[in-house]
Amino acid sequence: MLDIDEVALKIAAEKVKSEFGQPVLAIHCNIGDKKSVDAAAQTVKESNMPAVGAVANVAGIASPSSFLELSLDEWNRVYAINCTGSFLVCQAFIPQMIAGGYGRVVNMSSVTAQHGGGVFSKTSYAAAKAGVIGLTRGLAREFAQYGITANAICPGVVDTDIRVGSTPENEAKLSEAVPMRRQCKPEEVAALYVWLSSGDAGYITGTTQNINGGAYIA
């Protein structure tokens, strides 16, 4: 388990331990920094944990800035966390999956990548999350020979705190715009991650899995 937020990381690790009775290796890591990701991968490799069998890239940051007001620094920051981070984590951990003989990669994209915005974030976020879909398809094709699958998940509006600065009124409007008239639960997204990481999904690769309550149908 990797996270830049040490407090949240500790809480999440303890929750997994208490609920599932499984050991957890919690590592402070900035996924936008190659040295940090490589150091985390080395720590995992040298630990007494089982071989890495799945990578779940979940980290992301929102960006409601309009295109003409977007600075290059903001563009780079959004892309680093939402797309480059997934690239770095996959590059660091896929060799361990090849060595272990089992591999699942599940990357977090977004419905924003599919319709260009309209939820909360705008162009920079849409571009980064579209990049995740392309990255995922490339990984699926390149590593299928090793039995490693790669799939992307595109959630719609999810009930989390990612939309920093959003108001209760805006959240209500987002929910009303969904045909199911509610936001997705984090647990529903997590369940899709778990299934795509399982043996049952062994012949599913290169796909984009929509979980948006009918907000985008294609």
Phi and psi in degrees as GROMACS dihedral restraints (atoms count N, CA, C in turn):
[ dihedral_restraints ]
;  ai    aj    ak    al  type     phi  dphi    fc
    3     4     5     6     1  -116.1    20    10
    4     5     6     7     1   139.5    20    10
    6     7     8     9     1  -162.4    20    10
    7     8     9    10     1   147.5    20    10
    9    10    11    12     1   -82.0    20    10
   10    11    12    13     1   -21.1    20    10
   12    13    14    15     1   -91.4    20    10
   13    14    15    16     1   102.3    20    10
   15    16    17    18     1   -64.7    20    10
   16    17    18    19     1   -36.3    20    10
   18    19    20    21     1   -66.9    20    10
   19    20    21    22     1   -49.4    20    10
   21    22    23    24     1   -63.6    20    10
   22    23    24    25     1   -36.0    20    10
   24    25    26    27     1   -61.4    20    10
   25    26    27    28     1   -45.4    20    10
   27    28    29    30     1   -64.2    20    10
   28    29    30    31     1   -42.2    20    10
   30    31    32    33     1   -63.9    20    10
   31    32    33    34     1   -45.1    20    10
   33    34    35    36     1   -64.0    20    10
   34    35    36    37     1   -41.4    20    10
   36    37    38    39     1   -63.7    20    10
   37    38    39    40     1   -43.0    20    10
   39    40    41    42     1   -65.7    20    10
   40    41    42    43     1   -35.6    20    10
   42    43    44    45     1   -65.6    20    10
   43    44    45    46     1   -43.3    20    10
   45    46    47    48     1   -63.4    20    10
   46    47    48    49     1   -43.1    20    10
   48    49    50    51     1   -59.9    20    10
   49    50    51    52     1   -46.2    20    10
   51    52    53    54     1   -73.2    20    10
   52    53    54    55     1   -36.7    20    10
   54    55    56    57     1   -80.7    20    10
   55    56    57    58     1   -34.1    20    10
   57    58    59    60     1  -116.2    20    10
   58    59    60    61     1    -8.4    20    10
   60    61    62    63     1    64.6    20    10
   61    62    63    64     1    27.6    20    10
   63    64    65    66     1  -111.8    20    10
   64    65    66    67     1   146.4    20    10
   66    67    68    69     1   -67.6    20    10
   67    68    69    70     1   146.4    20    10
   69    70    71    72     1  -130.6    20    10
   70    71    72    73     1   131.6    20    10
   72    73    74    75     1  -102.7    20    10
   73    74    75    76     1   106.4    20    10
   75    76    77    78     1  -101.9    20    10
   76    77    78    79     1   122.2    20    10
   78    79    80    81     1  -125.3    20    10
   79    80    81    82     1   126.3    20    10
   81    82    83    84     1   -69.9    20    10
   82    83    84    85     1   124.8    20    10
   84    85    86    87     1  -153.7    20    10
   85    86    87    88     1   139.9    20    10
   87    88    89    90     1  -100.7    20    10
   88    89    90    91     1   105.7    20    10
   90    91    92    93     1   -70.3    20    10
   91    92    93    94     1   -10.3    20    10
   93    94    95    96     1   -87.1    20    10
   94    95    96    97     1     1.8    20    10
   96    97    98    99     1  -120.8    20    10
   97    98    99   100     1   119.3    20    10
   99   100   101   102     1   -60.1    20    10
  100   101   102   103     1   -42.3    20    10
  102   103   104   105     1   -62.5    20    10
  103   104   105   106     1   -39.9    20    10
  105   106   107   108     1   -65.9    20    10
  106   107   108   109     1   -43.1    20    10
  108   109   110   111     1   -67.9    20    10
  109   110   111   112     1   -43.6    20    10
  111   112   113   114     1   -63.1    20    10
  112   113   114   115     1   -38.4    20    10
  114   115   116   117     1   -65.8    20    10
  115   116   117   118     1   -39.0    20    10
  117   118   119   120     1   -64.1    20    10
  118   119   120   121     1   -43.1    20    10
  120   121   122   123     1   -62.9    20    10
  121   122   123   124     1   -38.5    20    10
  123   124   125   126     1   -67.1    20    10
  124   125   126   127     1   -39.2    20    10
  126   127   128   129     1   -61.6    20    10
  127   128   129   130     1   -42.5    20    10
  129   130   131   132     1   -63.8    20    10
  130   131   132   133     1   -44.0    20    10
  132   133   134   135     1   -62.3    20    10
  133   134   135   136     1   -36.3    20    10
  135   136   137   138     1   -87.7    20    10
  136   137   138   139     1    -3.9    20    10
  138   139   140   141     1   -80.3    20    10
  139   140   141   142     1   175.4    20    10
  141   142   143   144     1   -96.9    20    10
  142   143   144   145     1    18.8    20    10
  144   145   146   147     1   -77.2    20    10
  145   146   147   148     1   159.4    20    10
  147   148   149   150     1   -61.1    20    10
  148   149   150   151     1   161.4    20    10
  150   151   152   153     1   -59.5    20    10
  151   152   153   154     1   144.9    20    10
  153   154   155   156     1   -64.5    20    10
  154   155   156   157     1   124.7    20    10
  156   157   158   159     1  -111.9    20    10
  157   158   159   160     1   -18.5    20    10
  159   160   161   162     1  -151.5    20    10
  160   161   162   163     1   146.4    20    10
  162   163   164   165     1  -120.5    20    10
  163   164   165   166     1   124.3    20    10
  165   166   167   168     1  -114.2    20    10
  166   167   168   169     1   103.0    20    10
  168   169   170   171     1   -86.6    20    10
  169   170   171   172     1   116.5    20    10
  171   172   173   174     1  -122.4    20    10
  172   173   174   175     1   -24.9    20    10
  174   175   176   177     1   -56.8    20    10
  175   176   177   178     1   142.3    20    10
  177   178   179   180     1  -169.0    20    10
  178   179   180   181     1   156.0    20    10
  180   181   182   183     1  -132.8    20    10
  181   182   183   184     1   144.4    20    10
  183   184   185   186     1   -85.9    20    10
  184   185   186   187     1   163.7    20    10
  186   187   188   189     1  -152.6    20    10
  187   188   189   190     1    97.9    20    10
  189   190   191   192     1   -86.0    20    10
  190   191   192   193     1     5.3    20    10
  192   193   194   195     1   -65.2    20    10
  193   194   195   196     1   136.1    20    10
  195   196   197   198     1   -72.1    20    10
  196   197   198   199     1   157.1    20    10
  198   199   200   201     1   -59.3    20    10
  199   200   201   202     1   -45.9    20    10
  201   202   203   204     1   -72.9    20    10
  202   203   204   205     1   -15.9    20    10
  204   205   206   207     1  -100.1    20    10
  205   206   207   208     1     1.1    20    10
  207   208   209   210     1   -80.0    20    10
  208   209   210   211     1   124.7    20    10
  210   211   212   213     1   -84.6    20    10
  211   212   213   214     1   160.0    20    10
  213   214   215   216     1   -64.5    20    10
  214   215   216   217     1   -36.1    20    10
  216   217   218   219     1   -61.7    20    10
  217   218   219   220     1   -41.8    20    10
  219   220   221   222     1   -67.6    20    10
  220   221   222   223     1   -43.2    20    10
  222   223   224   225     1   -56.1    20    10
  223   224   225   226     1   -48.5    20    10
  225   226   227   228     1   -64.6    20    10
  226   227   228   229     1   -38.3    20    10
  228   229   230   231     1   -65.5    20    10
  229   230   231   232     1   -45.5    20    10
  231   232   233   234     1   -64.3    20    10
  232   233   234   235     1   -42.9    20    10
  234   235   236   237     1   -69.0    20    10
  235   236   237   238     1   -37.1    20    10
  237   238   239   240     1   -61.0    20    10
  238   239   240   241     1   -43.6    20    10
  240   241   242   243     1   -82.0    20    10
  241   242   243   244     1   -41.4    20    10
  243   244   245   246     1   -82.9    20    10
  244   245   246   247     1   -21.1    20    10
  246   247   248   249     1  -131.1    20    10
  247   248   249   250     1   -54.5    20    10
  249   250   251   252     1   -60.3    20    10
  250   251   252   253     1   -35.3    20    10
  252   253   254   255     1   -59.0    20    10
  253   254   255   256     1   -41.9    20    10
  255   256   257   258     1   -65.0    20    10
  256   257   258   259     1   -39.1    20    10
  258   259   260   261     1   -60.3    20    10
  259   260   261   262     1   -47.9    20    10
  261   262   263   264     1   -64.9    20    10
  262   263   264   265     1   -42.8    20    10
  264   265   266   267     1   -65.4    20    10
  265   266   267   268     1   -43.7    20    10
  267   268   269   270     1   -63.4    20    10
  268   269   270   271     1   -43.8    20    10
  270   271   272   273     1   -63.7    20    10
  271   272   273   274     1   -32.9    20    10
  273   274   275   276     1   -78.9    20    10
  274   275   276   277     1   -32.4    20    10
  276   277   278   279     1  -106.2    20    10
  277   278   279   280     1   -20.4    20    10
  279   280   281   282     1   -59.1    20    10
  280   281   282   283     1   -39.0    20    10
  282   283   284   285     1   -56.7    20    10
  283   284   285   286     1   -34.4    20    10
  285   286   287   288     1   -69.4    20    10
  286   287   288   289     1   -33.3    20    10
  288   289   290   291     1   -71.3    20    10
  289   290   291   292     1   -39.1    20    10
  291   292   293   294     1   -59.8    20    10
  292   293   294   295     1   -45.4    20    10
  294   295   296   297     1   -65.3    20    10
  295   296   297   298     1   -33.9    20    10
  297   298   299   300     1   -83.1    20    10
  298   299   300   301     1   -14.0    20    10
  300   301   302   303     1    83.0    20    10
  301   302   303   304     1    11.9    20    10
  303   304   305   306     1  -151.5    20    10
  304   305   306   307     1   135.6    20    10
  306   307   308   309     1  -155.4    20    10
  307   308   309   310     1   133.7    20    10
  309   310   311   312     1  -135.6    20    10
  310   311   312   313     1   129.2    20    10
  312   313   314   315     1  -117.8    20    10
  313   314   315   316     1   126.0    20    10
  315   316   317   318     1  -127.9    20    10
  316   317   318   319     1   115.9    20    10
  318   319   320   321     1  -109.2    20    10
  319   320   321   322     1   144.4    20    10
  321   322   323   324     1   -89.6    20    10
  322   323   324   325     1   112.5    20    10
  324   325   326   327     1  -103.8    20    10
  325   326   327   328     1  -143.8    20    10
  327   328   329   330     1  -167.7    20    10
  328   329   330   331     1   153.1    20    10
  330   331   332   333     1   -60.4    20    10
  331   332   333   334     1   -24.4    20    10
  333   334   335   336     1   -60.4    20    10
  334   335   336   337     1   -32.8    20    10
  336   337   338   339     1   -66.6    20    10
  337   338   339   340     1   -27.1    20    10
  339   340   341   342     1   -86.7    20    10
  340   341   342   343     1   -33.3    20    10
  342   343   344   345     1  -120.1    20    10
  343   344   345   346     1    10.9    20    10
  345   346   347   348     1    78.2    20    10
  346   347   348   349     1    11.5    20    10
  348   349   350   351     1   132.1    20    10
  349   350   351   352     1  -158.2    20    10
  351   352   353   354     1    93.6    20    10
  352   353   354   355     1    -8.9    20    10
  354   355   356   357     1   -95.3    20    10
  355   356   357   358     1   -67.7    20    10
  357   358   359   360     1  -149.4    20    10
  358   359   360   361     1   -53.9    20    10
  360   361   362   363     1   -78.5    20    10
  361   362   363   364     1   163.6    20    10
  363   364   365   366     1  -120.1    20    10
  364   365   366   367     1  -141.7    20    10
  366   367   368   369     1   -59.1    20    10
  367   368   369   370     1   -45.4    20    10
  369   370   371   372     1   -62.2    20    10
  370   371   372   373     1   -41.4    20    10
  372   373   374   375     1   -67.6    20    10
  373   374   375   376     1   -43.1    20    10
  375   376   377   378     1   -60.0    20    10
  376   377   378   379     1   -43.4    20    10
  378   379   380   381     1   -65.0    20    10
  379   380   381   382     1   -42.8    20    10
  381   382   383   384     1   -65.2    20    10
  382   383   384   385     1   -43.0    20    10
  384   385   386   387     1   -72.8    20    10
  385   386   387   388     1   -28.2    20    10
  387   388   389   390     1   -67.2    20    10
  388   389   390   391     1   -36.6    20    10
  390   391   392   393     1   -60.7    20    10
  391   392   393   394     1   -34.7    20    10
  393   394   395   396     1   -63.1    20    10
  394   395   396   397     1   -39.0    20    10
  396   397   398   399     1   -64.3    20    10
  397   398   399   400     1   -44.3    20    10
  399   400   401   402     1   -63.5    20    10
  400   401   402   403     1   -42.4    20    10
  402   403   404   405     1   -58.9    20    10
  403   404   405   406     1   -45.2    20    10
  405   406   407   408     1   -63.2    20    10
  406   407   408   409     1   -42.8    20    10
  408   409   410   411     1   -66.7    20    10
  409   410   411   412     1   -37.5    20    10
  411   412   413   414     1   -64.3    20    10
  412   413   414   415     1   -43.7    20    10
  414   415   416   417     1   -62.0    20    10
  415   416   417   418     1   -41.7    20    10
  417   418   419   420     1   -58.8    20    10
  418   419   420   421     1   -43.9    20    10
  420   421   422   423     1   -71.7    20    10
  421   422   423   424     1   -41.2    20    10
  423   424   425   426     1   -73.2    20    10
  424   425   426   427     1   -33.0    20    10
  426   427   428   429     1  -109.8    20    10
  427   428   429   430     1     8.4    20    10
  429   430   431   432     1   -60.8    20    10
  430   431   432   433     1   -31.5    20    10
  432   433   434   435     1   -61.0    20    10
  433   434   435   436     1   -21.2    20    10
  435   436   437   438     1   -98.6    20    10
  436   437   438   439     1     4.8    20    10
  438   439   440   441     1    77.8    20    10
  439   440   441   442     1    14.0    20    10
  441   442   443   444     1   -92.9    20    10
  442   443   444   445     1   128.8    20    10
  444   445   446   447     1  -102.0    20    10
  445   446   447   448     1   156.4    20    10
  447   448   449   450     1  -143.0    20    10
  448   449   450   451     1   125.8    20    10
  450   451   452   453     1  -138.1    20    10
  451   452   453   454     1   153.1    20    10
  453   454   455   456     1  -113.0    20    10
  454   455   456   457     1   146.1    20    10
  456   457   458   459     1  -112.1    20    10
  457   458   459   460     1   131.6    20    10
  459   460   461   462     1  -116.6    20    10
  460   461   462   463     1    89.4    20    10
  462   463   464   465     1   -75.5    20    10
  463   464   465   466     1   155.4    20    10
  465   466   467   468     1   -88.9    20    10
  466   467   468   469     1  -132.6    20    10
  468   469   470   471     1   -77.0    20    10
  469   470   471   472     1   119.3    20    10
  471   472   473   474     1  -113.6    20    10
  472   473   474   475     1   142.0    20    10
  474   475   476   477     1   -76.8    20    10
  475   476   477   478     1    77.1    20    10
  477   478   479   480     1  -133.8    20    10
  478   479   480   481     1  -178.7    20    10
  480   481   482   483     1   -98.0    20    10
  481   482   483   484     1    19.1    20    10
  483   484   485   486     1   -66.9    20    10
  484   485   486   487     1   -28.0    20    10
  486   487   488   489     1   -85.2    20    10
  487   488   489   490     1    70.0    20    10
  489   490   491   492     1   -61.1    20    10
  490   491   492   493     1   127.5    20    10
  492   493   494   495     1    96.5    20    10
  493   494   495   496     1    -8.1    20    10
  495   496   497   498     1   -70.9    20    10
  496   497   498   499     1   148.9    20    10
  498   499   500   501     1  -102.8    20    10
  499   500   501   502     1   161.1    20    10
  501   502   503   504     1   -56.1    20    10
  502   503   504   505     1   -36.5    20    10
  504   505   506   507     1   -65.0    20    10
  505   506   507   508     1   -41.7    20    10
  507   508   509   510     1   -66.7    20    10
  508   509   510   511     1   -39.3    20    10
  510   511   512   513     1   -63.0    20    10
  511   512   513   514     1   -38.9    20    10
  513   514   515   516     1   -64.8    20    10
  514   515   516   517     1   -41.2    20    10
  516   517   518   519     1   -64.0    20    10
  517   518   519   520     1   -39.3    20    10
  519   520   521   522     1   -62.5    20    10
  520   521   522   523     1   -40.3    20    10
  522   523   524   525     1   -67.3    20    10
  523   524   525   526     1   -41.5    20    10
  525   526   527   528     1   -66.4    20    10
  526   527   528   529     1   -26.0    20    10
  528   529   530   531     1   -77.3    20    10
  529   530   531   532     1   -12.4    20    10
  531   532   533   534     1   -87.8    20    10
  532   533   534   535     1   131.6    20    10
  534   535   536   537     1   -53.3    20    10
  535   536   537   538     1   -32.2    20    10
  537   538   539   540     1   -82.7    20    10
  538   539   540   541     1    -2.4    20    10
  540   541   542   543     1    60.6    20    10
  541   542   543   544     1    33.4    20    10
  543   544   545   546     1  -159.1    20    10
  544   545   546   547     1   165.1    20    10
  546   547   548   549     1   -87.3    20    10
  547   548   549   550     1   155.1    20    10
  549   550   551   552     1   -69.2    20    10
  550   551   552   553     1   144.0    20    10
  552   553   554   555     1   -85.7    20    10
  553   554   555   556     1   140.7    20    10
  555   556   557   558     1   -54.0    20    10
  556   557   558   559     1   -35.0    20    10
  558   559   560   561     1   -64.4    20    10
  559   560   561   562     1   -29.0    20    10
  561   562   563   564     1   -71.2    20    10
  562   563   564   565     1   -38.1    20    10
  564   565   566   567     1   -67.9    20    10
  565   566   567   568     1   -42.6    20    10
  567   568   569   570     1   -59.8    20    10
  568   569   570   571     1   -39.0    20    10
  570   571   572   573     1   -62.2    20    10
  571   572   573   574     1   -36.3    20    10
  573   574   575   576     1   -69.6    20    10
  574   575   576   577     1   -39.0    20    10
  576   577   578   579     1   -58.5    20    10
  577   578   579   580     1   -46.1    20    10
  579   580   581   582     1   -62.5    20    10
  580   581   582   583     1   -45.5    20    10
  582   583   584   585     1   -64.8    20    10
  583   584   585   586     1   -43.6    20    10
  585   586   587   588     1   -67.0    20    10
  586   587   588   589     1   -18.4    20    10
  588   589   590   591     1   -91.1    20    10
  589   590   591   592     1    -4.5    20    10
  591   592   593   594     1   -89.3    20    10
  592   593   594   595     1   169.6    20    10
  594   595   596   597     1   -66.1    20    10
  595   596   597   598     1   -27.6    20    10
  597   598   599   600     1   -63.7    20    10
  598   599   600   601     1   -22.5    20    10
  600   601   602   603     1  -101.6    20    10
  601   602   603   604     1    23.4    20    10
  603   604   605   606     1   -65.5    20    10
  604   605   606   607     1   -18.0    20    10
  606   607   608   609     1  -110.1    20    10
  607   608   609   610     1    13.0    20    10
  609   610   611   612     1  -108.7    20    10
  610   611   612   613     1   115.3    20    10
  612   613   614   615     1  -152.5    20    10
  613   614   615   616     1   149.4    20    10
  615   616   617   618     1    78.5    20    10
  616   617   618   619     1    10.8    20    10
  618   619   620   621     1   -93.2    20    10
  619   620   621   622     1   162.0    20    10
  621   622   623   624     1  -116.9    20    10
  622   623   624   625     1   112.1    20    10
  624   625   626   627     1   -94.8    20    10
  625   626   627   628     1   115.9    20    10
  627   628   629   630     1   -86.4    20    10
  628   629   630   631     1   134.6    20    10
  630   631   632   633     1  -140.8    20    10
  631   632   633   634     1    84.0    20    10
  633   634   635   636     1  -139.6    20    10
  634   635   636   637     1    12.3    20    10
  636   637   638   639     1    66.6    20    10
  637   638   639   640     1    18.7    20    10
  639   640   641   642     1    93.7    20    10
  640   641   642   643     1     6.4    20    10
  642   643   644   645     1   -68.3    20    10
  643   644   645   646     1   -28.0    20    10
  645   646   647   648     1  -140.5    20    10
  646   647   648   649     1   120.4    20    10
  648   649   650   651     1  -124.1    20    10
  649   650   651   652     1   122.5    20    10
